[in-house]
Amino acid sequence: MSTSPDLSVKIHNLNLKNPVLTASGTFGYGHEYADFIDIDTLGGIVVKATTSLHREGNPYPRMAETPMGMLNAVGLQNKGIEYFVSNIYPTLQKFNTHVIANVSDSTVEGYVAVAKAMNKLSHIAAIELNISCPNVKEGGMAFGTSCPSATAVTRAVREVYDKTLVVKLSPNVTSIVEIALAVEAAGADTLSLINTLLGMAINAETRKPVLSTITGGLSGPAIKPIALRMVWQVANAVKIPVIGIGGISSATDAIEFMLAGASAVQVGTANFVDPSITLKVIEGIKAYMIKHQLSDLSQITGKLICE
């Protein structure tokens, strides 16, 4: 090709310079990685979860390595939306890339309170609604595991949030397509998937669970085949863009997700292994496009050949 391929992509109203974002909970607020990469070269960053009130998170130990991934039960530790607005948000305004805020809570009212506050922040380009949180009013069942509760929280947030609304789907369901269609109908502009899978680790010597919470969220390479399958299923069912997440640690991984139908991807656990992995993924996608003489990402997204 005589010219460099175009890596830009539009996700609803967000014009991303490339399709590579970071996954919430794996990249802090961006500053933690500023010594390793130029944050502004990314398509965007999804900062760690914010809830309506301060949360201490779960007791230690709350993270564990597995042979092909990581278990975490951090418990959405953060200082709440008021602290975010007054102390965190000013530090995010220096980034010249899209900043997306992950929004979490245990009640619909809590989600709405955080979304309202985020709506007033001009440098927050979008929110990612984490519906994998336990709904305390429904006995602890995650919002994202039933169509009625997923619909209710998405619709409530949609009423108070007028910028790009991304809804992050839980894989711990019977049919992720049903949930995807429900939140699309409730007003989601984009879907991101998948969140972590429920797993556990046991110490055979002590005969005790490794995590204080017994179970936790599994991420990393082990979940990639499941994530790919779910992204493919959802992308073929909805009309809104899909962002792929789950075990992405190379450009090849990212391209596979895009072939399955993802318009963009988020890199998560791999950031802990290689803080510069996002830049390598971007360069790898570019190299793939040059090799295959592709001019833009529309020639990759959803182009899986199934005959």
C-alpha positions as CSV (number, residue, x, y, z in Angstrom):
1,M,0.0,0.0,0.0
2,S,1.2,3.5,-0.9
3,T,-0.5,5.1,2.1
4,S,-0.7,4.1,5.8
5,P,-4.0,2.2,6.6
6,D,-6.7,4.1,8.5
7,L,-7.1,2.7,12.0
8,S,-9.9,5.1,13.0
9,V,-13.3,3.8,14.0
10,K,-16.6,5.4,15.0
11,I,-18.3,4.0,18.1
12,H,-21.7,5.7,18.2
13,N,-20.6,9.4,18.7
14,L,-17.0,8.6,19.6
15,N,-14.4,9.0,16.9
16,L,-11.6,6.8,18.0
17,K,-8.1,7.2,16.5
18,N,-7.7,3.5,16.6
19,P,-9.8,0.5,18.0
20,V,-7.7,-0.2,21.1
21,L,-9.0,0.8,24.5
22,T,-8.1,-0.4,28.0
23,A,-10.4,-2.4,30.2
24,S,-11.8,-1.0,33.5
25,G,-10.0,-2.2,36.6
26,T,-6.7,-3.0,34.7
27,F,-5.5,0.5,33.9
28,G,-6.3,2.5,37.0
29,Y,-6.9,6.1,36.0
30,G,-4.3,6.1,33.2
31,H,-1.6,7.9,35.2
32,E,-0.3,4.6,36.5
33,Y,0.9,3.7,33.0
34,A,2.1,7.1,31.9
35,D,5.7,6.1,32.5
36,F,5.4,3.2,30.1
37,I,3.3,4.5,27.2
38,D,1.9,7.7,25.7
39,I,-1.7,7.4,26.8
40,D,-2.8,9.8,24.0
41,T,-1.9,7.2,21.4
42,L,-4.7,4.9,22.5
43,G,-8.2,4.9,21.1
44,G,-9.4,5.5,24.6
45,I,-9.1,4.4,28.2
46,V,-11.8,3.0,30.5
47,V,-11.0,4.1,34.0
48,K,-11.7,2.0,37.1
49,A,-15.2,1.7,38.5
50,T,-17.0,4.5,40.3
51,T,-19.9,4.0,42.6
52,S,-22.3,6.4,44.3
53,L,-20.6,6.0,47.7
54,H,-17.1,5.1,49.0
55,R,-16.3,1.4,49.0
56,E,-13.5,-0.4,50.8
57,G,-13.8,-3.5,48.6
58,N,-13.5,-7.0,49.8
59,P,-11.0,-8.3,52.4
60,Y,-7.6,-9.7,51.4
61,P,-6.7,-12.0,49.7
62,R,-8.7,-10.8,46.7
63,M,-6.5,-11.7,43.8
64,A,-5.0,-15.0,42.6
65,E,-3.1,-16.2,39.6
66,T,-4.2,-19.2,37.6
67,P,-2.3,-21.1,34.9
68,M,-4.1,-19.1,32.1
69,G,-5.5,-16.1,33.8
70,M,-6.3,-14.2,36.9
71,L,-9.0,-14.3,39.6
72,N,-10.0,-11.1,41.2
73,A,-12.5,-10.2,43.9
74,V,-11.4,-6.6,44.6
75,G,-15.0,-5.5,45.1
76,L,-15.1,-2.2,43.2
77,Q,-12.9,-0.4,45.7
78,N,-13.2,3.4,45.1
79,K,-13.9,6.6,47.0
80,G,-17.3,7.3,45.4
81,I,-18.6,9.8,42.8
82,E,-18.1,13.0,44.9
83,Y,-14.4,12.2,45.3
84,F,-14.1,11.3,41.6
85,V,-15.5,14.6,40.5
86,S,-13.4,16.7,42.8
87,N,-10.1,14.8,42.8
88,I,-9.9,12.3,40.0
89,Y,-11.6,14.1,37.1
90,P,-9.3,17.1,37.1
91,T,-6.3,14.8,36.5
92,L,-8.1,13.1,33.5
93,Q,-8.5,16.3,31.6
94,K,-4.9,16.4,30.4
95,F,-5.5,13.2,28.3
96,N,-6.0,13.8,24.6
97,T,-7.9,10.6,24.0
98,H,-11.4,9.5,24.9
99,V,-11.9,8.9,28.6
100,I,-14.7,6.5,29.5
101,A,-16.0,6.1,33.0
102,N,-17.1,2.7,34.3
103,V,-20.2,3.1,36.4
104,S,-21.2,0.5,39.0
105,D,-23.5,0.2,42.0
106,S,-25.8,-2.1,43.9
107,T,-29.1,-0.1,43.3
108,V,-30.7,1.5,40.4
109,E,-30.7,4.8,42.3
110,G,-27.0,4.5,42.8
111,Y,-26.3,4.0,39.1
112,V,-28.5,7.0,38.3
113,A,-26.7,9.2,40.8
114,V,-23.3,8.4,39.3
115,A,-24.6,8.7,35.7
116,K,-26.1,12.2,36.5
117,A,-22.8,13.4,37.9
118,M,-20.8,12.0,35.0
119,N,-23.1,13.6,32.5
120,K,-21.9,17.0,33.6
121,L,-18.2,16.3,33.0
122,S,-17.3,17.4,29.5
123,H,-14.1,15.4,29.3
124,I,-15.9,12.1,30.1
125,A,-16.8,11.0,26.6
126,A,-19.0,8.1,27.6
127,I,-19.9,5.8,30.5
128,E,-19.6,2.1,30.6
129,L,-22.4,0.6,32.6
130,N,-21.2,-2.4,34.6
131,I,-24.3,-4.5,35.1
132,S,-22.4,-7.4,36.6
133,C,-22.9,-5.8,40.0
134,P,-25.0,-7.5,42.7
135,N,-28.5,-6.0,43.0
136,V,-29.0,-5.7,46.7
137,K,-32.8,-5.3,46.3
138,E,-33.0,-8.6,44.4
139,G,-31.1,-10.7,46.9
140,G,-27.7,-10.2,45.4
141,M,-28.4,-11.4,41.8
142,A,-26.3,-9.4,39.3
143,F,-28.3,-6.8,37.3
144,G,-27.0,-8.3,34.1
145,T,-28.2,-11.8,34.6
146,S,-31.9,-11.2,33.9
147,C,-33.6,-9.2,31.2
148,P,-35.9,-7.3,33.5
149,S,-33.2,-6.0,35.8
150,A,-30.8,-5.3,32.9
151,T,-33.5,-3.4,31.2
152,A,-34.5,-1.5,34.3
153,V,-31.0,-0.1,35.1
154,T,-30.2,0.7,31.5
155,R,-33.4,2.5,31.0
156,A,-33.0,4.5,34.2
157,V,-29.5,5.6,33.3
158,R,-30.5,6.4,29.7
159,E,-33.1,8.9,31.1
160,V,-30.4,10.9,32.8
161,Y,-27.4,10.4,30.6
162,D,-27.3,12.0,27.1
163,K,-23.8,11.0,25.9
164,T,-22.6,7.6,24.6
165,L,-23.9,4.9,26.8
166,V,-21.9,1.6,26.7
167,V,-23.4,-1.4,28.6
168,K,-20.9,-4.0,29.7
169,L,-22.4,-7.5,29.6
170,S,-21.9,-10.4,32.0
171,P,-21.1,-13.8,30.5
172,N,-22.6,-15.6,33.6
173,V,-25.9,-16.0,31.9
174,T,-27.8,-18.7,29.9
175,S,-28.2,-16.5,26.8
176,I,-26.1,-13.4,26.4
177,V,-28.0,-12.5,23.2
178,E,-31.2,-12.1,25.1
179,I,-29.6,-9.7,27.5
180,A,-27.9,-7.8,24.7
181,L,-31.2,-7.3,22.8
182,A,-32.9,-6.2,26.1
183,V,-30.4,-3.5,26.9
184,E,-30.3,-2.4,23.2
185,A,-34.0,-1.9,23.4
186,A,-33.6,0.0,26.7
187,G,-31.3,2.6,25.1
188,A,-27.8,1.3,25.0
189,D,-25.7,2.9,22.3
190,T,-22.9,0.3,22.4
191,L,-22.2,-3.0,24.1
192,S,-18.9,-4.2,25.6
193,L,-18.4,-7.9,26.3
194,I,-17.4,-9.9,28.1
195,N,-17.0,-9.2,31.8
196,T,-15.2,-11.8,33.9
197,L,-16.4,-15.3,34.3
198,L,-17.2,-16.6,37.8
199,G,-14.4,-18.9,39.0
200,M,-12.5,-20.0,42.1
201,A,-9.2,-21.3,43.3
202,I,-8.4,-23.7,46.2
203,N,-5.2,-24.2,48.2
204,A,-4.9,-28.0,48.5
205,E,-2.5,-27.9,51.4
206,T,-4.7,-25.7,53.6
207,R,-7.9,-27.0,52.0
208,K,-9.2,-23.5,51.9
209,P,-10.3,-21.1,49.1
210,V,-7.5,-18.8,47.9
211,L,-9.8,-15.8,47.8
212,S,-11.5,-14.4,50.9
213,T,-14.8,-14.3,48.9
214,I,-14.4,-17.9,47.8
215,T,-15.3,-17.1,44.2
216,G,-14.1,-14.3,42.0
217,G,-14.0,-13.0,38.4
218,L,-11.7,-14.9,36.0
219,S,-10.0,-12.9,33.2
220,G,-7.1,-13.5,30.9
221,P,-6.3,-15.9,28.0
222,A,-8.5,-18.7,29.5
223,I,-11.7,-16.9,28.7
224,K,-10.8,-15.8,25.2
225,P,-12.7,-18.6,23.3
226,I,-15.8,-18.0,25.3
227,A,-15.5,-14.2,24.8
228,L,-15.1,-14.7,21.0
229,R,-18.1,-16.9,20.8
230,M,-20.3,-14.4,22.7
231,V,-19.0,-11.4,20.7
232,W,-19.8,-13.2,17.5
233,Q,-23.3,-14.2,18.7
234,V,-24.1,-10.7,20.0
235,A,-22.7,-8.8,17.0
236,N,-24.9,-10.9,14.7
237,A,-28.0,-10.1,16.8
238,V,-27.8,-6.4,17.6
239,K,-27.7,-3.2,15.4
240,I,-25.4,-1.2,17.7
241,P,-21.6,-1.5,17.9
242,V,-19.9,-4.1,19.9
243,I,-16.6,-3.7,21.8
244,G,-14.8,-7.1,22.4
245,I,-13.1,-7.9,25.7
246,G,-11.6,-11.2,27.0
247,G,-8.0,-12.5,27.0
248,I,-6.7,-10.1,24.3
249,S,-2.9,-10.1,24.6
250,S,-1.8,-9.6,21.0
251,A,-2.8,-7.9,17.7
252,T,-3.9,-11.4,16.4
253,D,-6.3,-11.7,19.4
254,A,-7.7,-8.2,18.6
255,I,-8.1,-9.0,15.0
256,E,-9.9,-12.2,15.8
257,F,-12.4,-10.3,17.9
258,M,-12.9,-7.8,15.1
259,L,-13.5,-10.5,12.5
260,A,-16.1,-11.9,14.9
261,G,-17.9,-8.5,14.7
262,A,-16.3,-6.2,17.3
263,S,-15.8,-2.6,16.1
264,A,-13.2,-2.1,18.8
265,V,-11.5,-4.0,21.6
266,Q,-10.4,-3.5,25.2
267,V,-7.1,-4.9,26.6
268,G,-7.3,-5.9,30.2
269,T,-5.3,-8.5,32.2
270,A,-2.4,-8.3,29.6
271,N,-1.6,-4.8,30.9
272,F,-0.4,-6.4,34.1
273,V,2.0,-8.6,32.2
274,D,3.3,-6.0,29.7
275,P,2.4,-2.3,30.4
276,S,3.1,-1.4,26.8
277,I,0.9,-4.2,25.3
278,T,-1.7,-1.8,24.0
279,L,0.9,0.0,21.8
280,K,2.0,-3.4,20.4
281,V,-1.5,-4.3,19.6
282,I,-2.1,-1.1,17.7
283,E,1.1,-1.6,15.7
284,G,0.3,-5.2,15.1
285,I,-3.1,-4.3,13.7
286,K,-1.5,-1.8,11.4
287,A,1.1,-4.4,10.2
288,Y,-1.7,-6.9,9.5
289,M,-3.6,-4.3,7.4
290,I,-0.5,-3.5,5.4
291,K,0.3,-7.2,4.9
292,H,-3.3,-7.8,3.6
293,Q,-3.5,-4.5,1.7
294,L,-6.5,-3.3,3.8
295,S,-7.2,0.4,3.8
296,D,-9.6,0.7,6.8
297,L,-11.1,-1.4,9.6
298,S,-14.4,-1.9,7.9
299,Q,-12.5,-4.5,5.8
300,I,-11.9,-6.5,9.0
301,T,-14.9,-6.0,11.3
302,G,-17.5,-8.8,10.9
303,K,-15.7,-10.3,8.0
304,L,-15.5,-13.8,9.4
305,I,-15.9,-16.4,6.7
306,C,-18.1,-19.2,7.9
307,E,-18.7,-21.3,4.8
